[in-house]
Amino acid sequence: MKKITFILLLSIQFINAQELGILKYDGGGDWYANPTAIPNLIAFCNQNINTKLKETPKVVEPDNVDLFNYPIVFMTGHGNVFFDENTVENLHNYLTSGGFLHISDNYGIDQFIRREMTKVFPNLTFEEIPYNHPIYHQKYNFNKLPKIHEHDNKPAQGFGIFYKGRLVCFYDYQCDLSDGWEDQAVHHDPQEIREKALKMGANIIQYTFTN
């Protein structure tokens, strides 16, 4: 009964949530990379998909109970990530109770996030998400992920972790979505590329709020 009540309370929190979270993880990686990205994505979503999100996201540590206040949390970076036992347990409970994690590889996080997410879901692995999945077909339709920056001449890919059939984590790899959300002056990306990145970001948020 306690577990059912806990999940119901989480559902109510998510329905009423108006803030998005940025994950402040341990390990030495630059969790604070792309500081203008999420505020710009929030502004785009409020204008284009009728969300009513607060303009400024909140920084949250993954082992903190405050994690459960956010329907979706974002993480990015270029380097090491480390989840201790408390973080693993809290993230697992958050994601299996209705929460959602978006990870944007800012070039360099891949080997670390794959290792650490295996702690959170020992029996699950990242699966490449086919382009007929609903996350690519919310308000905006995508038949491939937009590639914001080139690194290794590899295609942009979207990976996911599915728990009991529900997508609980979306990971963009070789894509740099969050770079595309940044102020234009940061990377000097063409407006067309930035708009594609923001539209895919809006799809992620819309999917999170409706699934």
N, C-alpha and C positions, 0 to 999 in steps of 0.2 A: 504493500500500500504506500509506503514512504517513497519508493522509487517512482511509482505512477504519479503521485502528487508532485514530486520533484520535476518530472518531465512536463507535467501540465503547467507548472509555474514558469518553466523555461519558455514554453510555447506562448504564454501570455506576455512575458517579457519581450520576446522577439516581435510579436505583433505590434507592440507599443514602442519598440525601439526606434529612436531617431538619430542614433549615433553609430558611426563605424569605428572600428578599432585598428590600431597599428601594433603589431606584435614586437615587443622589445625582448629579444631572445639573448641567451648567454652564448659564449663561445668565442667572442672577439670579432665576429662579423659585423659589418656596418648596417645594422638593422634600421638605422636612421637615414639610409640613402633615399634619394628622390623625395625630398620633403614637400615639394609642391604637387606631387602626383595625386594623392588621395583628395586633397581639397579641390583640385581641378576636376577630378572625376565626380565628386559630390555635386559640384556646381553644374556639370554637364547633365547628370542624372536628374537633378531638380528641375532643370529647364526642359529636358527632352523626354523623360519617362515618368513625369509626375510624382517623383518621390518628394518627401519633405524631410530630408536629412539635414542635421545640423552642419553648418559650414566647416567646422573644425573637427577632425577626427581625434579620438583619444588614444594615447599611448597606454598599452596594457601589457603586463608581464604574463606569460603563459601559465605560470603556476598560481596566479591570483584568482580568487573567486569572482572578481569583477569581470573576468573573461565572459561570464555568462550573461552580461548585460548587452552584448553585441551580437547581432544576427550574423555578421560576417567580420572577420579580421583579416588583415593583409600583412604579408611579410615579404621582404626583399633583401638584397644584399649581394656582396661579392665574395664573402669568405666563410669562415667556420661558423657552424651552428652546433649548440650543445643543449640537449634536454636532459635534466636530471630526473630522478624518480618522481618527484612531486609534479614536475612539469608534464611528464608522460601521463601520469594518472589524470591530471586536470584536463589536458588536451583531449585525451581519450573520452572522458566524460562529457566534455563540451561538444565534441564532434558527433558522438553517438546519441546525444540528447537534442539535436536539432541545429547545432552551430555549423558554421562553414568557414573554411580556411582557403584563402587565395594566396598562392606563392608565385612570385615573379622572379625568375632567375635573372639576376642583373649581371650575369656572366661570372661564374666562379662559385656559386652556391650549390651546384648540382650534386656533387659527391657527398656533401655534408647533409643536405636535406633528405636525400634518399636514405642515408644511414640513420638519421634521427627519426624519420617517420616510420621506419621499421620498428623502432621501439614502441611507438604509439599504437601501431597495428602490426604485431608480429606475424600474423597469418595473412596479411594483405600486402599487395605491392601496387605501385603505380601502373596503371593501364593506359595505353594511348586511347583517347576518346574519339570515336568515329564522328565524322562531320554530320551525321544524321541525328546526333544527340541534341536534345532541346536547348542546351546551353548555347549552342551556336545559332539558334533560331528563336530568339525572343523578339524584341521589337526589330532588331537588325539581323539579317541573314548573312552567315559566313560559310563559305565552302572551303576556306582555308584561313588559318590565323594570319593576321597581318604581321609582317616581319619589320620591326622598327629599326634595328641595327644589325649589321652583319658582323659575325665573329669567326666562325669556322667553316663557312660555306655549307652549313647544315640547314635543313628546312625547319621552320618554326613548328613546334608540336605542342599539343595540349594533352597533359596526362592527368589522370584522376585516381582517387582512392574511393572505392565504392564499399559502403558498409550496409549489409542487408539490402542491397539493390539501390541504395540512395547515394548519390554523389556527395561526399562530405568535404572533398578537397580538390581544388583545381590548380594545376601547376603548369604555367606557361614556360616553355623551355626553348632557348635559341630564338626568342621572340622579343623580349624586352618591352612587354606591354607597359609596365610602369614607367619606363623611360618616355614612352609616347604620351603619357598623361602629364608629364612635367611641363612647366612653362616653356614656351617656344624658345626663349632666350637661352635656356640651359643647354640644349643639344642642337638647336637650329634645324630641327626636323621640318620637312615640308608640312604645310597645313593639312594636306590630303592624308598623309601618313598619321599625323596626330589625331585626326578625326576618326580614322579607322580604329586606332587604339582605344579612343574614348568610347566608341560605339560597342566594341567588344567588352570593355569594362562595364558599360551599362547593361549589357546582356548578362554578365556575371551577377551583378547586383539584382537585376530583375528575376533571374532564375533563383537566386538565393531566397528572395522574398516570397516566391510562389511555390517553392518545393520543400 
